[in-house]
Amino acid sequence: MFGALRPSQPLFGGLLWKIPWRMSTPQKYRQRQRLRRVDRIVDCLENALAKTGTKIAAIDRWRAEMPTEAEMEPKDKYTIFDRNARKYRKGIHKVPKWTRVSQRVNPPGF
């Protein structure tokens, strides 16, 4: 406990996982690639279904509600609305499962 090999102050308590307050450049790049990949998949599904003459309501709803990566502002690509944050925004990398859940739409005005 005491002496030369005692644990440092961060090891005594506090956050176990330290998340920086802003995203790094590689994280932003990967986020853009993820958004583009989802857009390509939706396009592919839409084209394949159009060839067979069928429609799926979920894809139509996605098209109506979700912007593509090119249509999104950088603010919306990398941050998300959070009513508890100081300026009502927090980095998307602080959201649990942020790489798996699509969060493209924020409340108007935020």
Jmol script that loads the backbone (N, CA, C; Angstrom):
load data "model"
ATOM      1  N   MET A   1       0.824  -1.186   0.000  1.00  0.00           N
ATOM      2  CA  MET A   1       0.000   0.000   0.000  1.00  0.00           C
ATOM      3  C   MET A   1       0.868   1.250   0.000  1.00  0.00           C
ATOM      4  N   PHE A   2       1.815   1.322   0.912  1.00  0.00           N
ATOM      5  CA  PHE A   2       2.680   2.499   0.969  1.00  0.00           C
ATOM      6  C   PHE A   2       4.090   2.086   0.578  1.00  0.00           C
ATOM      7  N   GLY A   3       4.829   2.997  -0.018  1.00  0.00           N
ATOM      8  CA  GLY A   3       6.186   2.687  -0.408  1.00  0.00           C
ATOM      9  C   GLY A   3       6.436   3.028  -1.859  1.00  0.00           C
ATOM     10  N   ALA A   4       7.531   2.491  -2.375  1.00  0.00           N
ATOM     11  CA  ALA A   4       7.957   2.834  -3.729  1.00  0.00           C
ATOM     12  C   ALA A   4       7.036   2.244  -4.792  1.00  0.00           C
ATOM     13  N   LEU A   5       6.419   1.104  -4.534  1.00  0.00           N
ATOM     14  CA  LEU A   5       5.608   0.443  -5.558  1.00  0.00           C
ATOM     15  C   LEU A   5       4.114   0.570  -5.288  1.00  0.00           C
ATOM     16  N   ARG A   6       3.711   1.653  -4.684  1.00  0.00           N
ATOM     17  CA  ARG A   6       2.282   1.833  -4.413  1.00  0.00           C
ATOM     18  C   ARG A   6       1.550   2.203  -5.710  1.00  0.00           C
ATOM     19  N   PRO A   7       0.268   1.870  -5.826  1.00  0.00           N
ATOM     20  CA  PRO A   7      -0.489   2.190  -7.044  1.00  0.00           C
ATOM     21  C   PRO A   7      -0.670   3.699  -7.206  1.00  0.00           C
ATOM     22  N   SER A   8      -0.744   4.128  -8.434  1.00  0.00           N
ATOM     23  CA  SER A   8      -0.911   5.554  -8.702  1.00  0.00           C
ATOM     24  C   SER A   8      -2.343   5.977  -8.404  1.00  0.00           C
ATOM     25  N   GLN A   9      -2.580   7.270  -8.369  1.00  0.00           N
ATOM     26  CA  GLN A   9      -3.891   7.807  -8.028  1.00  0.00           C
ATOM     27  C   GLN A   9      -4.990   7.352  -8.996  1.00  0.00           C
ATOM     28  N   PRO A  10      -4.772   7.324 -10.343  1.00  0.00           N
ATOM     29  CA  PRO A  10      -5.847   6.854 -11.226  1.00  0.00           C
ATOM     30  C   PRO A  10      -6.235   5.402 -10.983  1.00  0.00           C
ATOM     31  N   LEU A  11      -5.319   4.605 -10.468  1.00  0.00           N
ATOM     32  CA  LEU A  11      -5.645   3.205 -10.218  1.00  0.00           C
ATOM     33  C   LEU A  11      -6.513   3.026  -8.978  1.00  0.00           C
ATOM     34  N   PHE A  12      -6.565   4.020  -8.113  1.00  0.00           N
ATOM     35  CA  PHE A  12      -7.379   3.917  -6.915  1.00  0.00           C
ATOM     36  C   PHE A  12      -8.871   4.025  -7.222  1.00  0.00           C
ATOM     37  N   GLY A  13      -9.226   4.739  -8.234  1.00  0.00           N
ATOM     38  CA  GLY A  13     -10.649   4.916  -8.535  1.00  0.00           C
ATOM     39  C   GLY A  13     -10.835   5.793  -9.746  1.00  0.00           C
ATOM     40  N   GLY A  14     -12.059   6.192  -9.968  1.00  0.00           N
ATOM     41  CA  GLY A  14     -12.362   7.021 -11.129  1.00  0.00           C
ATOM     42  C   GLY A  14     -12.815   6.178 -12.303  1.00  0.00           C
ATOM     43  N   LEU A  15     -12.823   6.789 -13.456  1.00  0.00           N
ATOM     44  CA  LEU A  15     -13.277   6.097 -14.655  1.00  0.00           C
ATOM     45  C   LEU A  15     -12.299   5.003 -15.056  1.00  0.00           C
ATOM     46  N   LEU A  16     -12.852   3.885 -15.438  1.00  0.00           N
ATOM     47  CA  LEU A  16     -12.002   2.799 -15.889  1.00  0.00           C
ATOM     48  C   LEU A  16     -11.580   3.017 -17.330  1.00  0.00           C
ATOM     49  N   TRP A  17     -12.515   3.454 -18.167  1.00  0.00           N
ATOM     50  CA  TRP A  17     -12.225   3.715 -19.575  1.00  0.00           C
ATOM     51  C   TRP A  17     -12.202   5.214 -19.803  1.00  0.00           C
ATOM     52  N   LYS A  18     -11.075   5.707 -20.247  1.00  0.00           N
ATOM     53  CA  LYS A  18     -10.944   7.131 -20.518  1.00  0.00           C
ATOM     54  C   LYS A  18     -11.299   7.386 -21.978  1.00  0.00           C
ATOM     55  N   ILE A  19     -12.307   8.185 -22.220  1.00  0.00           N
ATOM     56  CA  ILE A  19     -12.724   8.516 -23.580  1.00  0.00           C
ATOM     57  C   ILE A  19     -12.360   9.973 -23.829  1.00  0.00           C
ATOM     58  N   PRO A  20     -11.561  10.256 -24.840  1.00  0.00           N
ATOM     59  CA  PRO A  20     -11.228  11.654 -25.112  1.00  0.00           C
ATOM     60  C   PRO A  20     -12.475  12.440 -25.514  1.00  0.00           C
ATOM     61  N   TRP A  21     -12.461  13.737 -25.311  1.00  0.00           N
ATOM     62  CA  TRP A  21     -13.660  14.536 -25.533  1.00  0.00           C
ATOM     63  C   TRP A  21     -13.932  14.795 -27.000  1.00  0.00           C
ATOM     64  N   ARG A  22     -12.941  14.581 -27.876  1.00  0.00           N
ATOM     65  CA  ARG A  22     -13.202  14.725 -29.310  1.00  0.00           C
ATOM     66  C   ARG A  22     -12.689  13.511 -30.054  1.00  0.00           C
ATOM     67  N   MET A  23     -13.273  13.286 -31.214  1.00  0.00           N
ATOM     68  CA  MET A  23     -12.896  12.125 -32.024  1.00  0.00           C
ATOM     69  C   MET A  23     -11.585  12.404 -32.745  1.00  0.00           C
ATOM     70  N   SER A  24     -10.786  11.377 -32.899  1.00  0.00           N
ATOM     71  CA  SER A  24      -9.542  11.520 -33.651  1.00  0.00           C
ATOM     72  C   SER A  24      -9.849  11.506 -35.152  1.00  0.00           C
ATOM     73  N   THR A  25      -8.889  11.922 -35.949  1.00  0.00           N
ATOM     74  CA  THR A  25      -9.058  11.936 -37.405  1.00  0.00           C
ATOM     75  C   THR A  25      -9.342  10.545 -37.963  1.00  0.00           C
ATOM     76  N   PRO A  26      -8.633   9.490 -37.543  1.00  0.00           N
ATOM     77  CA  PRO A  26      -8.983   8.151 -38.038  1.00  0.00           C
ATOM     78  C   PRO A  26     -10.386   7.690 -37.632  1.00  0.00           C
ATOM     79  N   GLN A  27     -10.836   8.080 -36.437  1.00  0.00           N
ATOM     80  CA  GLN A  27     -12.194   7.728 -36.014  1.00  0.00           C
ATOM     81  C   GLN A  27     -13.224   8.407 -36.913  1.00  0.00           C
ATOM     82  N   LYS A  28     -12.971   9.675 -37.238  1.00  0.00           N
ATOM     83  CA  LYS A  28     -13.884  10.399 -38.125  1.00  0.00           C
ATOM     84  C   LYS A  28     -13.897   9.768 -39.510  1.00  0.00           C
ATOM     85  N   TYR A  29     -12.752   9.376 -40.001  1.00  0.00           N
ATOM     86  CA  TYR A  29     -12.665   8.725 -41.306  1.00  0.00           C
ATOM     87  C   TYR A  29     -13.472   7.429 -41.321  1.00  0.00           C
ATOM     88  N   ARG A  30     -13.304   6.617 -40.279  1.00  0.00           N
ATOM     89  CA  ARG A  30     -14.036   5.351 -40.204  1.00  0.00           C
ATOM     90  C   ARG A  30     -15.542   5.587 -40.075  1.00  0.00           C
ATOM     91  N   GLN A  31     -15.931   6.635 -39.356  1.00  0.00           N
ATOM     92  CA  GLN A  31     -17.350   6.968 -39.229  1.00  0.00           C
ATOM     93  C   GLN A  31     -17.943   7.331 -40.596  1.00  0.00           C
ATOM     94  N   ARG A  32     -17.223   8.133 -41.374  1.00  0.00           N
ATOM     95  CA  ARG A  32     -17.694   8.484 -42.723  1.00  0.00           C
ATOM     96  C   ARG A  32     -17.800   7.246 -43.601  1.00  0.00           C
ATOM     97  N   GLN A  33     -16.815   6.352 -43.498  1.00  0.00           N
ATOM     98  CA  GLN A  33     -16.855   5.123 -44.291  1.00  0.00           C
ATOM     99  C   GLN A  33     -18.045   4.251 -43.894  1.00  0.00           C
ATOM    100  N   ARG A  34     -18.348   4.191 -42.592  1.00  0.00           N
ATOM    101  CA  ARG A  34     -19.506   3.429 -42.123  1.00  0.00           C
ATOM    102  C   ARG A  34     -20.795   3.983 -42.711  1.00  0.00           C
ATOM    103  N   LEU A  35     -20.951   5.310 -42.676  1.00  0.00           N
ATOM    104  CA  LEU A  35     -22.153   5.940 -43.215  1.00  0.00           C
ATOM    105  C   LEU A  35     -22.289   5.658 -44.708  1.00  0.00           C
ATOM    106  N   ARG A  36     -21.178   5.751 -45.442  1.00  0.00           N
ATOM    107  CA  ARG A  36     -21.212   5.496 -46.884  1.00  0.00           C
ATOM    108  C   ARG A  36     -21.548   4.035 -47.174  1.00  0.00           C
ATOM    109  N   ARG A  37     -21.004   3.133 -46.349  1.00  0.00           N
ATOM    110  CA  ARG A  37     -21.277   1.708 -46.545  1.00  0.00           C
ATOM    111  C   ARG A  37     -22.765   1.412 -46.364  1.00  0.00           C
ATOM    112  N   VAL A  38     -23.386   2.007 -45.358  1.00  0.00           N
ATOM    113  CA  VAL A  38     -24.817   1.818 -45.142  1.00  0.00           C
ATOM    114  C   VAL A  38     -25.596   2.379 -46.326  1.00  0.00           C
ATOM    115  N   ASP A  39     -25.188   3.547 -46.836  1.00  0.00           N
ATOM    116  CA  ASP A  39     -25.864   4.128 -47.997  1.00  0.00           C
ATOM    117  C   ASP A  39     -25.768   3.209 -49.212  1.00  0.00           C
ATOM    118  N   ARG A  40     -24.594   2.615 -49.417  1.00  0.00           N
ATOM    119  CA  ARG A  40     -24.423   1.695 -50.549  1.00  0.00           C
ATOM    120  C   ARG A  40     -25.298   0.450 -50.394  1.00  0.00           C
ATOM    121  N   ILE A  41     -25.411  -0.061 -49.189  1.00  0.00           N
ATOM    122  CA  ILE A  41     -26.238  -1.249 -48.948  1.00  0.00           C
ATOM    123  C   ILE A  41     -27.704  -0.937 -49.215  1.00  0.00           C
ATOM    124  N   VAL A  42     -28.170   0.225 -48.765  1.00  0.00           N
ATOM    125  CA  VAL A  42     -29.565   0.610 -49.006  1.00  0.00           C
ATOM    126  C   VAL A  42     -29.799   0.784 -50.505  1.00  0.00           C
ATOM    127  N   ASP A  43     -28.843   1.398 -51.219  1.00  0.00           N
ATOM    128  CA  ASP A  43     -28.967   1.535 -52.675  1.00  0.00           C
ATOM    129  C   ASP A  43     -29.038   0.177 -53.358  1.00  0.00           C
ATOM    130  N   CYS A  44     -28.167  -0.727 -52.939  1.00  0.00           N
ATOM    131  CA  CYS A  44     -28.124  -2.069 -53.527  1.00  0.00           C
ATOM    132  C   CYS A  44     -29.440  -2.801 -53.302  1.00  0.00           C
ATOM    133  N   LEU A  45     -29.963  -2.741 -52.089  1.00  0.00           N
ATOM    134  CA  LEU A  45     -31.237  -3.391 -51.786  1.00  0.00           C
ATOM    135  C   LEU A  45     -32.371  -2.773 -52.603  1.00  0.00           C
ATOM    136  N   GLU A  46     -32.364  -1.462 -52.699  1.00  0.00           N
ATOM    137  CA  GLU A  46     -33.421  -0.775 -53.438  1.00  0.00           C
ATOM    138  C   GLU A  46     -33.387  -1.152 -54.919  1.00  0.00           C
ATOM    139  N   ASN A  47     -32.175  -1.214 -55.501  1.00  0.00           N
ATOM    140  CA  ASN A  47     -32.045  -1.590 -56.909  1.00  0.00           C
ATOM    141  C   ASN A  47     -32.462  -3.046 -57.146  1.00  0.00           C
ATOM    142  N   ALA A  48     -32.053  -3.929 -56.247  1.00  0.00           N
ATOM    143  CA  ALA A  48     -32.405  -5.342 -56.396  1.00  0.00           C
ATOM    144  C   ALA A  48     -33.918  -5.546 -56.283  1.00  0.00           C
ATOM    145  N   LEU A  49     -34.546  -4.839 -55.360  1.00  0.00           N
ATOM    146  CA  LEU A  49     -35.990  -4.977 -55.200  1.00  0.00           C
ATOM    147  C   LEU A  49     -36.741  -4.338 -56.368  1.00  0.00           C
ATOM    148  N   ALA A  50     -36.172  -3.266 -56.934  1.00  0.00           N
ATOM    149  CA  ALA A  50     -36.814  -2.624 -58.085  1.00  0.00           C
ATOM    150  C   ALA A  50     -36.806  -3.555 -59.295  1.00  0.00           C
ATOM    151  N   LYS A  51     -35.760  -4.348 -59.438  1.00  0.00           N
ATOM    152  CA  LYS A  51     -35.691  -5.299 -60.561  1.00  0.00           C
ATOM    153  C   LYS A  51     -36.771  -6.370 -60.452  1.00  0.00           C
ATOM    154  N   THR A  52     -37.064  -6.782 -59.218  1.00  0.00           N
ATOM    155  CA  THR A  52     -38.098  -7.792 -59.032  1.00  0.00           C
ATOM    156  C   THR A  52     -39.492  -7.182 -58.952  1.00  0.00           C
ATOM    157  N   GLY A  53     -39.559  -5.857 -58.840  1.00  0.00           N
ATOM    158  CA  GLY A  53     -40.848  -5.177 -58.786  1.00  0.00           C
ATOM    159  C   GLY A  53     -41.493  -5.166 -57.426  1.00  0.00           C
ATOM    160  N   THR A  54     -40.723  -5.405 -56.373  1.00  0.00           N
ATOM    161  CA  THR A  54     -41.276  -5.375 -55.019  1.00  0.00           C
ATOM    162  C   THR A  54     -40.774  -4.141 -54.286  1.00  0.00           C
ATOM    163  N   LYS A  55     -41.497  -3.790 -53.242  1.00  0.00           N
ATOM    164  CA  LYS A  55     -41.104  -2.659 -52.395  1.00  0.00           C
ATOM    165  C   LYS A  55     -41.182  -3.098 -50.941  1.00  0.00           C
ATOM    166  N   ILE A  56     -40.307  -2.539 -50.143  1.00  0.00           N
ATOM    167  CA  ILE A  56     -40.320  -2.803 -48.713  1.00  0.00           C
ATOM    168  C   ILE A  56     -40.511  -1.464 -48.004  1.00  0.00           C
ATOM    169  N   ALA A  57     -41.429  -1.429 -47.078  1.00  0.00           N
ATOM    170  CA  ALA A  57     -41.761  -0.185 -46.388  1.00  0.00           C
ATOM    171  C   ALA A  57     -40.575   0.357 -45.600  1.00  0.00           C
ATOM    172  N   ALA A  58     -39.758  -0.523 -45.050  1.00  0.00           N
ATOM    173  CA  ALA A  58     -38.625  -0.070 -44.241  1.00  0.00           C
ATOM    174  C   ALA A  58     -37.613   0.700 -45.088  1.00  0.00           C
ATOM    175  N   ILE A  59     -37.387   0.257 -46.313  1.00  0.00           N
ATOM    176  CA  ILE A  59     -36.434   0.957 -47.181  1.00  0.00           C
ATOM    177  C   ILE A  59     -37.019   2.281 -47.635  1.00  0.00           C
ATOM    178  N   ASP A  60     -38.315   2.308 -47.939  1.00  0.00           N
ATOM    179  CA  ASP A  60     -38.958   3.571 -48.312  1.00  0.00           C
ATOM    180  C   ASP A  60     -38.909   4.569 -47.160  1.00  0.00           C
ATOM    181  N   ARG A  61     -39.131   4.071 -45.958  1.00  0.00           N
ATOM    182  CA  ARG A  61     -39.084   4.947 -44.788  1.00  0.00           C
ATOM    183  C   ARG A  61     -37.661   5.460 -44.548  1.00  0.00           C
ATOM    184  N   TRP A  62     -36.668   4.579 -44.742  1.00  0.00           N
ATOM    185  CA  TRP A  62     -35.270   4.985 -44.596  1.00  0.00           C
ATOM    186  C   TRP A  62     -34.943   6.119 -45.563  1.00  0.00           C
ATOM    187  N   ARG A  63     -35.353   5.965 -46.814  1.00  0.00           N
ATOM    188  CA  ARG A  63     -35.115   6.983 -47.843  1.00  0.00           C
ATOM    189  C   ARG A  63     -35.774   8.306 -47.469  1.00  0.00           C
ATOM    190  N   ALA A  64     -36.989   8.229 -46.924  1.00  0.00           N
ATOM    191  CA  ALA A  64     -37.728   9.447 -46.594  1.00  0.00           C
ATOM    192  C   ALA A  64     -37.150  10.171 -45.383  1.00  0.00           C
ATOM    193  N   GLU A  65     -36.671   9.420 -44.387  1.00  0.00           N
ATOM    194  CA  GLU A  65     -36.276  10.031 -43.120  1.00  0.00           C
ATOM    195  C   GLU A  65     -34.774  10.274 -42.982  1.00  0.00           C
ATOM    196  N   MET A  66     -33.958   9.385 -43.506  1.00  0.00           N
ATOM    197  CA  MET A  66     -32.522   9.453 -43.251  1.00  0.00           C
ATOM    198  C   MET A  66     -31.769  10.157 -44.382  1.00  0.00           C
ATOM    199  N   PRO A  67     -30.919  11.125 -44.035  1.00  0.00           N
ATOM    200  CA  PRO A  67     -30.088  11.743 -45.066  1.00  0.00           C
ATOM    201  C   PRO A  67     -28.910  10.843 -45.417  1.00  0.00           C
ATOM    202  N   THR A  68     -28.381  11.016 -46.615  1.00  0.00           N
ATOM    203  CA  THR A  68     -27.178  10.270 -46.979  1.00  0.00           C
ATOM    204  C   THR A  68     -25.971  10.937 -46.350  1.00  0.00           C
ATOM    205  N   GLU A  69     -24.834  10.279 -46.425  1.00  0.00           N
ATOM    206  CA  GLU A  69     -23.615  10.833 -45.821  1.00  0.00           C
ATOM    207  C   GLU A  69     -23.253  12.162 -46.460  1.00  0.00           C
ATOM    208  N   ALA A  70     -23.452  12.292 -47.768  1.00  0.00           N
ATOM    209  CA  ALA A  70     -23.111  13.537 -48.464  1.00  0.00           C
ATOM    210  C   ALA A  70     -24.031  14.682 -48.060  1.00  0.00           C
ATOM    211  N   GLU A  71     -25.264  14.379 -47.688  1.00  0.00           N
ATOM    212  CA  GLU A  71     -26.228  15.411 -47.300  1.00  0.00           C
ATOM    213  C   GLU A  71     -26.072  15.867 -45.857  1.00  0.00           C
ATOM    214  N   MET A  72     -25.359  15.105 -45.051  1.00  0.00           N
ATOM    215  CA  MET A  72     -25.228  15.431 -43.629  1.00  0.00           C
ATOM    216  C   MET A  72     -24.176  16.511 -43.392  1.00  0.00           C
ATOM    217  N   GLU A  73     -24.435  17.350 -42.400  1.00  0.00           N
ATOM    218  CA  GLU A  73     -23.441  18.323 -41.965  1.00  0.00           C
ATOM    219  C   GLU A  73     -22.416  17.607 -41.086  1.00  0.00           C
ATOM    220  N   PRO A  74     -21.183  18.110 -41.026  1.00  0.00           N
ATOM    221  CA  PRO A  74     -20.192  17.478 -40.140  1.00  0.00           C
ATOM    222  C   PRO A  74     -20.662  17.413 -38.688  1.00  0.00           C
ATOM    223  N   LYS A  75     -21.409  18.431 -38.265  1.00  0.00           N
ATOM    224  CA  LYS A  75     -21.928  18.440 -36.894  1.00  0.00           C
ATOM    225  C   LYS A  75     -22.784  17.205 -36.626  1.00  0.00           C
ATOM    226  N   ASP A  76     -23.570  16.794 -37.622  1.00  0.00           N
ATOM    227  CA  ASP A  76     -24.445  15.637 -37.444  1.00  0.00           C
ATOM    228  C   ASP A  76     -23.716  14.309 -37.620  1.00  0.00           C
ATOM    229  N   LYS A  77     -22.605  14.315 -38.344  1.00  0.00           N
ATOM    230  CA  LYS A  77     -21.845  13.081 -38.536  1.00  0.00           C
ATOM    231  C   LYS A  77     -21.110  12.673 -37.263  1.00  0.00           C
ATOM    232  N   TYR A  78     -20.614  13.653 -36.527  1.00  0.00           N
ATOM    233  CA  TYR A  78     -19.710  13.353 -35.417  1.00  0.00           C
ATOM    234  C   TYR A  78     -20.280  13.652 -34.039  1.00  0.00           C
ATOM    235  N   THR A  79     -21.418  14.311 -33.961  1.00  0.00           N
ATOM    236  CA  THR A  79     -22.033  14.583 -32.657  1.00  0.00           C
ATOM    237  C   THR A  79     -23.498  14.187 -32.701  1.00  0.00           C
ATOM    238  N   ILE A  80     -24.088  14.091 -31.525  1.00  0.00           N
ATOM    239  CA  ILE A  80     -25.488  13.699 -31.417  1.00  0.00           C
ATOM    240  C   ILE A  80     -26.145  14.525 -30.322  1.00  0.00           C
ATOM    241  N   PHE A  81     -27.436  14.708 -30.439  1.00  0.00           N
ATOM    242  CA  PHE A  81     -28.189  15.470 -29.448  1.00  0.00           C
ATOM    243  C   PHE A  81     -28.153  14.748 -28.104  1.00  0.00           C
ATOM    244  N   ASP A  82     -27.925  15.540 -27.055  1.00  0.00           N
ATOM    245  CA  ASP A  82     -27.958  15.005 -25.692  1.00  0.00           C
ATOM    246  C   ASP A  82     -28.513  16.098 -24.796  1.00  0.00           C
ATOM    247  N   ARG A  83     -29.676  15.866 -24.232  1.00  0.00           N
ATOM    248  CA  ARG A  83     -30.322  16.924 -23.450  1.00  0.00           C
ATOM    249  C   ARG A  83     -29.561  17.252 -22.175  1.00  0.00           C
ATOM    250  N   ASN A  84     -28.688  16.354 -21.729  1.00  0.00           N
ATOM    251  CA  ASN A  84     -27.942  16.607 -20.492  1.00  0.00           C
ATOM    252  C   ASN A  84     -26.601  17.281 -20.728  1.00  0.00           C
ATOM    253  N   ALA A  85     -26.164  17.376 -21.976  1.00  0.00           N
ATOM    254  CA  ALA A  85     -24.869  18.009 -22.275  1.00  0.00           C
ATOM    255  C   ALA A  85     -25.015  19.529 -22.203  1.00  0.00           C
ATOM    256  N   ARG A  86     -23.878  20.195 -22.061  1.00  0.00           N
ATOM    257  CA  ARG A  86     -23.904  21.640 -21.869  1.00  0.00           C
ATOM    258  C   ARG A  86     -24.499  22.371 -23.067  1.00  0.00           C
ATOM    259  N   LYS A  87     -24.065  22.044 -24.278  1.00  0.00           N
ATOM    260  CA  LYS A  87     -24.611  22.685 -25.477  1.00  0.00           C
ATOM    261  C   LYS A  87     -25.547  21.739 -26.230  1.00  0.00           C
ATOM    262  N   TYR A  88     -26.127  20.788 -25.521  1.00  0.00           N
ATOM    263  CA  TYR A  88     -27.072  19.817 -26.062  1.00  0.00           C
ATOM    264  C   TYR A  88     -26.470  18.919 -27.142  1.00  0.00           C
ATOM    265  N   ARG A  89     -25.173  18.776 -27.174  1.00  0.00           N
ATOM    266  CA  ARG A  89     -24.494  17.902 -28.129  1.00  0.00           C
ATOM    267  C   ARG A  89     -23.398  17.154 -27.405  1.00  0.00           C
ATOM    268  N   LYS A  90     -23.169  15.916 -27.813  1.00  0.00           N
ATOM    269  CA  LYS A  90     -22.000  15.191 -27.325  1.00  0.00           C
ATOM    270  C   LYS A  90     -21.436  14.380 -28.475  1.00  0.00           C
ATOM    271  N   GLY A  91     -20.160  14.047 -28.360  1.00  0.00           N
ATOM    272  CA  GLY A  91     -19.507  13.275 -29.408  1.00  0.00           C
ATOM    273  C   GLY A  91     -20.178  11.933 -29.593  1.00  0.00           C
ATOM    274  N   ILE A  92     -20.349  11.543 -30.852  1.00  0.00           N
ATOM    275  CA  ILE A  92     -21.051  10.278 -31.131  1.00  0.00           C
ATOM    276  C   ILE A  92     -20.254   9.096 -30.598  1.00  0.00           C
ATOM    277  N   HIS A  93     -18.941   9.271 -30.420  1.00  0.00           N
ATOM    278  CA  HIS A  93     -18.123   8.162 -29.926  1.00  0.00           C
ATOM    279  C   HIS A  93     -18.356   7.885 -28.443  1.00  0.00           C
ATOM    280  N   LYS A  94     -19.129   8.735 -27.763  1.00  0.00           N
ATOM    281  CA  LYS A  94     -19.449   8.491 -26.356  1.00  0.00           C
ATOM    282  C   LYS A  94     -20.768   7.744 -26.184  1.00  0.00           C
ATOM    283  N   VAL A  95     -21.460   7.480 -27.301  1.00  0.00           N
ATOM    284  CA  VAL A  95     -22.724   6.751 -27.262  1.00  0.00           C
ATOM    285  C   VAL A  95     -22.413   5.251 -27.255  1.00  0.00           C
ATOM    286  N   PRO A  96     -23.069   4.474 -26.387  1.00  0.00           N
ATOM    287  CA  PRO A  96     -22.834   3.028 -26.422  1.00  0.00           C
ATOM    288  C   PRO A  96     -23.234   2.434 -27.770  1.00  0.00           C
ATOM    289  N   LYS A  97     -22.417   1.531 -28.276  1.00  0.00           N
ATOM    290  CA  LYS A  97     -22.650   0.851 -29.557  1.00  0.00           C
ATOM    291  C   LYS A  97     -22.755   1.824 -30.714  1.00  0.00           C
ATOM    292  N   TRP A  98     -21.982   2.900 -30.693  1.00  0.00           N
ATOM    293  CA  TRP A  98     -22.085   3.939 -31.728  1.00  0.00           C
ATOM    294  C   TRP A  98     -21.642   3.460 -33.089  1.00  0.00           C
ATOM    295  N   THR A  99     -20.887   2.367 -33.164  1.00  0.00           N
ATOM    296  CA  THR A  99     -20.472   1.863 -34.467  1.00  0.00           C
ATOM    297  C   THR A  99     -21.532   0.957 -35.082  1.00  0.00           C
ATOM    298  N   ARG A 100     -22.533   0.552 -34.316  1.00  0.00           N
ATOM    299  CA  ARG A 100     -23.526  -0.393 -34.812  1.00  0.00           C
ATOM    300  C   ARG A 100     -24.906   0.218 -35.002  1.00  0.00           C
ATOM    301  N   VAL A 101     -25.166   1.350 -34.385  1.00  0.00           N
ATOM    302  CA  VAL A 101     -26.489   1.950 -34.434  1.00  0.00           C
ATOM    303  C   VAL A 101     -26.430   3.195 -35.307  1.00  0.00           C
ATOM    304  N   SER A 102     -27.361   3.323 -36.243  1.00  0.00           N
ATOM    305  CA  SER A 102     -27.378   4.478 -37.123  1.00  0.00           C
ATOM    306  C   SER A 102     -28.133   5.622 -36.452  1.00  0.00           C
ATOM    307  N   GLN A 103     -27.439   6.720 -36.206  1.00  0.00           N
ATOM    308  CA  GLN A 103     -28.046   7.881 -35.567  1.00  0.00           C
ATOM    309  C   GLN A 103     -27.760   9.097 -36.440  1.00  0.00           C
ATOM    310  N   ARG A 104     -28.594   9.304 -37.421  1.00  0.00           N
ATOM    311  CA  ARG A 104     -28.351  10.369 -38.388  1.00  0.00           C
ATOM    312  C   ARG A 104     -29.238  11.571 -38.190  1.00  0.00           C
ATOM    313  N   VAL A 105     -30.354  11.425 -37.508  1.00  0.00           N
ATOM    314  CA  VAL A 105     -31.332  12.504 -37.393  1.00  0.00           C
ATOM    315  C   VAL A 105     -31.322  13.036 -35.972  1.00  0.00           C
ATOM    316  N   ASN A 106     -31.250  14.357 -35.846  1.00  0.00           N
ATOM    317  CA  ASN A 106     -31.295  15.019 -34.555  1.00  0.00           C
ATOM    318  C   ASN A 106     -32.505  15.944 -34.527  1.00  0.00           C
ATOM    319  N   PRO A 107     -32.948  16.380 -33.344  1.00  0.00           N
ATOM    320  CA  PRO A 107     -34.099  17.277 -33.281  1.00  0.00           C
ATOM    321  C   PRO A 107     -33.817  18.576 -34.038  1.00  0.00           C
ATOM    322  N   PRO A 108     -34.828  19.177 -34.651  1.00  0.00           N
ATOM    323  CA  PRO A 108     -34.595  20.426 -35.380  1.00  0.00           C
ATOM    324  C   PRO A 108     -34.108  21.524 -34.445  1.00  0.00           C
ATOM    325  N   GLY A 109     -33.163  22.301 -34.915  1.00  0.00           N
ATOM    326  CA  GLY A 109     -32.625  23.394 -34.119  1.00  0.00           C
ATOM    327  C   GLY A 109     -31.445  23.022 -33.253  1.00  0.00           C
ATOM    328  N   PHE A 110     -31.100  21.739 -33.190  1.00  0.00           N
ATOM    329  CA  PHE A 110     -29.977  21.310 -32.376  1.00  0.00           C
ATOM    330  C   PHE A 110     -28.959  20.634 -33.249  1.00  0.00           C
TER     331      PHE A 110
END
end "model"
wireframe off; spacefill off
backbone 0.3
color backbone group
